[in-house]
Amino acid sequence: FSLIINFISIVFILLKIGVFFELYKLRVNYKVVILITFILMILPYHINFLSTNIYYSFFAPEAKLELESIFRYSSRSGLFDELNKFPSIFEYSPIKRIFSYNLSHYYFLIKEKQIFSLFFALLQQPFFLLICFCKVLLFKKLNLSVILSVIFPINYMILIDKYGLNKTWKVLLVIPIINLYFMYKINLNVVKEYNLSKMNAFGLVFFPFIFYPKLLFNNKDKIVP
């Protein structure tokens, strides 16, 4: 059963990549891309919520009552609110389901050191997938390894070599908090390729889900060969 679930997840990942690729070819504005990505993020929950409620309300009302009683007395320790009851499948709660539940799942995978499972789970999230898609496009334009473009901090180390920056920065990239400054300094060279301001280099570090699409979807032909 898990193999079927994983296969379906891979199919949906590929479909999302196909959507991003079509948007890129059509030169769609990055704001529209971000909006579509947001829709891709919330759409599965709403389809599942509607289909579940319709099925149990009209075809299995007794089972619905039983499930509601189970959820009513179930609780969990979420990252947002440890006192929150786990939302029933019949309760409209997109924030808990989409954000809190996912963060709890990621925390568990990190705690158990299941790095591959964590990366696979993140790939199923449209905004993370969009960032990876943009990084692959960027590295392809820079004639760099597209496979390593999504592996941190190796991708930044490659950019250090590309732009001839200080080699000691590679060591500093693995130090939390401090590495944010050097990521910004490296990204300054990236945004210069597109004649963009320093603020965009800051955005690539702290708001990548906005500024990577802005970099690639709005300026696809501006990079220096």
C-alpha positions as CSV (number, residue, x, y, z in Angstrom):
1,F,0.0,0.0,0.0
2,S,2.8,2.4,0.8
3,L,4.3,1.8,-2.6
4,I,1.1,2.8,-4.2
5,I,1.0,6.0,-2.1
6,N,4.6,6.8,-3.0
7,F,3.9,6.2,-6.7
8,I,0.8,8.5,-6.6
9,S,2.9,11.2,-4.8
10,I,5.6,11.0,-7.4
11,V,3.0,11.3,-10.2
12,F,1.6,14.5,-8.5
13,I,5.2,15.9,-8.1
14,L,5.8,15.4,-11.8
15,L,2.5,17.0,-12.7
16,K,3.4,20.1,-10.6
17,I,6.8,20.3,-12.3
18,G,4.9,20.1,-15.6
19,V,2.7,23.0,-14.5
20,F,5.8,25.1,-13.5
21,F,7.5,24.3,-16.8
22,E,4.5,25.4,-18.9
23,L,4.2,28.6,-16.9
24,Y,7.9,29.3,-17.5
25,K,7.5,28.7,-21.2
26,L,4.5,31.0,-21.4
27,R,6.5,33.7,-19.6
28,V,3.8,34.0,-16.9
29,N,4.4,36.8,-14.4
30,Y,5.9,35.5,-11.1
31,K,3.0,36.9,-9.1
32,V,0.7,34.7,-11.1
33,V,3.1,31.7,-10.6
34,I,3.0,32.3,-6.8
35,L,-0.8,32.5,-6.8
36,I,-1.1,29.2,-8.8
37,T,1.4,27.6,-6.4
38,F,-0.7,28.6,-3.5
39,I,-3.8,27.1,-5.2
40,L,-1.9,23.9,-5.7
41,M,-1.0,23.8,-2.0
42,I,-4.6,24.2,-0.7
43,L,-6.5,22.5,-3.5
44,P,-5.9,18.8,-2.4
45,Y,-7.1,19.6,1.1
46,H,-10.3,21.1,-0.1
47,I,-11.0,18.3,-2.6
48,N,-10.4,15.8,0.2
49,F,-12.6,17.7,2.6
50,L,-15.5,18.1,0.2
51,S,-15.4,14.5,-1.1
52,T,-15.1,13.1,2.5
53,N,-18.0,15.1,3.8
54,I,-20.2,14.3,0.8
55,Y,-19.5,10.5,1.0
56,Y,-20.0,10.1,4.7
57,S,-23.0,12.5,4.9
58,F,-25.0,10.8,2.1
59,F,-23.6,7.2,1.9
60,A,-22.3,6.4,5.4
61,P,-23.9,8.6,8.1
62,E,-23.5,6.0,10.8
63,A,-19.8,5.7,10.1
64,K,-19.5,9.5,10.2
65,L,-20.9,9.6,13.7
66,E,-18.5,6.9,14.9
67,L,-15.5,8.7,13.3
68,E,-16.6,12.0,14.9
69,S,-16.6,10.5,18.3
70,I,-13.1,9.1,17.8
71,F,-11.7,12.4,16.7
72,R,-13.5,14.2,19.5
73,Y,-11.4,12.4,22.1
74,S,-8.2,12.3,20.1
75,S,-5.4,14.9,20.8
76,R,-1.9,15.5,19.7
77,S,1.2,17.7,20.4
78,G,1.4,20.0,17.5
79,L,4.0,22.6,16.9
80,F,1.5,25.4,16.9
81,D,-0.7,24.4,19.9
82,E,-0.1,21.4,22.1
83,L,-3.5,21.8,23.6
84,N,-5.4,21.7,20.3
85,K,-7.5,18.8,19.6
86,F,-6.6,17.0,16.4
87,P,-9.1,18.3,13.8
88,S,-11.8,15.9,12.7
89,I,-11.8,15.0,9.0
90,F,-15.3,16.7,9.0
91,E,-14.0,19.9,10.5
92,Y,-12.9,22.7,8.1
93,S,-9.4,23.5,9.4
94,P,-7.0,24.1,6.6
95,I,-4.4,25.8,8.7
96,K,-4.1,22.8,11.1
97,R,-4.2,20.3,8.3
98,I,-1.9,22.0,5.8
99,F,0.6,23.8,8.1
100,S,0.6,22.4,11.6
101,Y,0.2,18.8,10.6
102,N,3.0,19.1,8.0
103,L,5.4,20.8,10.4
104,S,4.8,18.1,13.0
105,H,5.5,15.5,10.3
106,Y,8.7,17.2,9.2
107,Y,9.8,17.6,12.9
108,F,9.3,13.8,13.4
109,L,11.4,13.0,10.2
110,I,14.2,15.3,11.4
111,K,14.1,13.8,14.9
112,E,14.3,10.3,13.4
113,K,17.1,11.5,11.0
114,Q,15.1,10.3,8.0
115,I,16.7,12.8,5.6
116,F,15.5,11.2,2.3
117,S,11.9,10.8,3.6
118,L,12.1,14.5,4.7
119,F,13.2,15.6,1.3
120,F,10.6,13.5,-0.5
121,A,7.9,14.9,1.9
122,L,9.1,18.5,1.2
123,L,9.0,17.9,-2.6
124,Q,5.3,17.2,-2.3
125,Q,4.8,20.8,-1.1
126,P,4.3,23.1,-4.1
127,F,6.3,26.1,-2.8
128,F,9.3,23.9,-1.9
129,L,9.1,22.3,-5.3
130,L,8.8,25.7,-7.0
131,I,12.0,26.8,-5.3
132,C,13.8,23.6,-6.4
133,F,12.5,24.1,-9.9
134,C,13.8,27.7,-10.0
135,K,17.2,26.6,-8.7
136,V,17.5,23.9,-11.3
137,L,16.8,26.5,-14.0
138,L,19.3,29.0,-12.6
139,F,22.1,26.4,-12.4
140,K,21.3,25.3,-16.0
141,K,21.6,28.9,-17.2
142,L,24.9,29.2,-15.3
143,N,26.1,25.9,-16.9
144,L,26.4,24.3,-13.5
145,S,25.3,20.9,-12.1
146,V,21.5,21.0,-12.0
147,I,21.5,17.9,-9.7
148,L,23.6,19.7,-7.0
149,S,21.5,22.9,-7.4
150,V,19.0,21.7,-4.7
151,I,21.5,20.4,-2.2
152,F,22.5,22.8,0.5
153,P,25.2,23.9,1.2
154,I,26.8,22.3,-1.8
155,N,24.9,24.5,-4.2
156,Y,26.3,27.7,-2.6
157,M,29.8,26.2,-2.5
158,I,29.5,25.7,-6.3
159,L,28.5,29.4,-6.7
160,I,31.5,30.4,-4.6
161,D,33.7,28.7,-7.1
162,K,31.7,30.1,-10.0
163,Y,32.2,33.7,-8.9
164,G,35.7,33.3,-7.5
165,L,34.8,34.2,-4.0
166,N,36.7,33.5,-0.8
167,K,37.1,29.7,-0.3
168,T,36.8,30.0,3.5
169,W,33.1,30.9,3.0
170,K,32.5,27.2,2.3
171,V,33.3,26.4,5.9
172,L,31.2,29.3,7.2
173,L,28.2,28.1,5.2
174,V,27.7,25.1,7.5
175,I,27.4,27.4,10.6
176,P,23.8,28.2,11.4
177,I,22.8,31.9,11.5
178,I,26.2,33.0,10.4
179,N,25.7,31.3,7.0
180,L,22.7,33.6,6.3
181,Y,25.1,36.5,5.8
182,F,27.3,34.6,3.4
183,M,24.3,33.3,1.5
184,Y,23.3,36.9,1.0
185,K,26.8,37.9,-0.2
186,I,26.9,35.0,-2.7
187,N,23.4,35.9,-3.9
188,L,24.6,39.4,-4.6
189,N,26.5,37.9,-7.5
190,V,23.5,36.0,-8.7
191,V,21.2,39.1,-8.8
192,K,23.8,41.1,-10.6
193,E,23.5,38.6,-13.5
194,Y,19.9,39.9,-13.8
195,N,20.6,43.5,-13.1
196,L,18.5,43.4,-9.9
197,S,18.9,45.3,-6.7
198,K,20.6,44.0,-3.5
199,M,17.2,43.7,-1.9
200,N,16.6,40.7,-4.2
201,A,19.7,39.0,-2.8
202,F,18.2,39.4,0.6
203,G,14.9,38.0,-0.6
204,L,16.6,34.9,-2.1
205,V,17.8,34.0,1.5
206,F,14.7,34.9,3.6
207,F,11.8,34.7,1.1
208,P,13.0,32.3,-1.6
209,F,9.4,31.2,-2.5
210,I,8.8,34.8,-3.8
211,F,12.2,35.9,-5.1
212,Y,13.4,32.8,-6.9
213,P,10.2,32.9,-9.1
214,K,10.8,36.6,-9.5
215,L,14.3,36.0,-10.6
216,L,13.6,33.2,-13.1
217,F,10.1,33.9,-14.4
218,N,10.4,37.6,-15.0
219,N,14.0,37.7,-16.3
220,K,14.4,34.4,-18.2
221,D,16.5,36.0,-20.9
222,K,18.5,38.5,-19.0
223,I,21.3,36.4,-17.6
224,V,24.8,37.1,-18.8
225,P,26.2,34.1,-20.8
